[in-house]
Amino acid sequence: MPTVKRAGLAIALVVLYASAALPLTAITTFALLPLWRFIEERYGIESVGHSGPSDWCFILVYVLWLLAGAAVFALRARRRKVAT
């Protein structure tokens, strides 16, 4: 039964992190507005519209936040496994 509780806790933490990453994504994406403008001017990729960064900018930053969270989770799991 402890394995089921541990899996439930892991799932809850993943959902919590994915939810918490949404406002972080919005803040980070708007903070990177100079980068998106540079990309648009330099490479001609539409990245800034009249109402802010394009959807792909938000999606990219969200995926990066999720990958960072997954990396931290994997490193913690690896350290815990090595320690036991």
MODELLER restraints for C-alpha pairs under 7 A, 6 or more apart:
rsr = mdl.restraints
at = mdl.atoms
rsr.add(forms.Gaussian(group=physical.xy_distance, feature=features.Distance(at['CA:18:A'], at['CA:66:A']), mean=6.80, stdev=0.5))
rsr.add(forms.Gaussian(group=physical.xy_distance, feature=features.Distance(at['CA:21:A'], at['CA:62:A']), mean=6.86, stdev=0.5))
rsr.add(forms.Gaussian(group=physical.xy_distance, feature=features.Distance(at['CA:21:A'], at['CA:65:A']), mean=6.45, stdev=0.5))
rsr.add(forms.Gaussian(group=physical.xy_distance, feature=features.Distance(at['CA:22:A'], at['CA:62:A']), mean=6.94, stdev=0.5))
rsr.add(forms.Gaussian(group=physical.xy_distance, feature=features.Distance(at['CA:25:A'], at['CA:58:A']), mean=6.55, stdev=0.5))
rsr.add(forms.Gaussian(group=physical.xy_distance, feature=features.Distance(at['CA:25:A'], at['CA:61:A']), mean=5.89, stdev=0.5))
rsr.add(forms.Gaussian(group=physical.xy_distance, feature=features.Distance(at['CA:25:A'], at['CA:62:A']), mean=5.39, stdev=0.5))
rsr.add(forms.Gaussian(group=physical.xy_distance, feature=features.Distance(at['CA:26:A'], at['CA:58:A']), mean=6.86, stdev=0.5))
rsr.add(forms.Gaussian(group=physical.xy_distance, feature=features.Distance(at['CA:29:A'], at['CA:57:A']), mean=6.75, stdev=0.5))
rsr.add(forms.Gaussian(group=physical.xy_distance, feature=features.Distance(at['CA:29:A'], at['CA:58:A']), mean=6.01, stdev=0.5))
rsr.add(forms.Gaussian(group=physical.xy_distance, feature=features.Distance(at['CA:29:A'], at['CA:61:A']), mean=6.51, stdev=0.5))
rsr.add(forms.Gaussian(group=physical.xy_distance, feature=features.Distance(at['CA:33:A'], at['CA:53:A']), mean=6.96, stdev=0.5))
rsr.add(forms.Gaussian(group=physical.xy_distance, feature=features.Distance(at['CA:36:A'], at['CA:47:A']), mean=5.68, stdev=0.5))
rsr.add(forms.Gaussian(group=physical.xy_distance, feature=features.Distance(at['CA:36:A'], at['CA:48:A']), mean=6.44, stdev=0.5))
rsr.add(forms.Gaussian(group=physical.xy_distance, feature=features.Distance(at['CA:37:A'], at['CA:47:A']), mean=6.88, stdev=0.5))
rsr.add(forms.Gaussian(group=physical.xy_distance, feature=features.Distance(at['CA:37:A'], at['CA:48:A']), mean=6.33, stdev=0.5))
rsr.add(forms.Gaussian(group=physical.xy_distance, feature=features.Distance(at['CA:39:A'], at['CA:45:A']), mean=6.55, stdev=0.5))
rsr.add(forms.Gaussian(group=physical.xy_distance, feature=features.Distance(at['CA:40:A'], at['CA:46:A']), mean=5.55, stdev=0.5))
rsr.add(forms.Gaussian(group=physical.xy_distance, feature=features.Distance(at['CA:40:A'], at['CA:47:A']), mean=5.68, stdev=0.5))
rsr.add(forms.Gaussian(group=physical.xy_distance, feature=features.Distance(at['CA:47:A'], at['CA:53:A']), mean=5.67, stdev=0.5))
rsr.add(forms.Gaussian(group=physical.xy_distance, feature=features.Distance(at['CA:47:A'], at['CA:54:A']), mean=5.00, stdev=0.5))
rsr.add(forms.Gaussian(group=physical.xy_distance, feature=features.Distance(at['CA:47:A'], at['CA:57:A']), mean=6.83, stdev=0.5))
rsr.add(forms.Gaussian(group=physical.xy_distance, feature=features.Distance(at['CA:48:A'], at['CA:54:A']), mean=5.54, stdev=0.5))
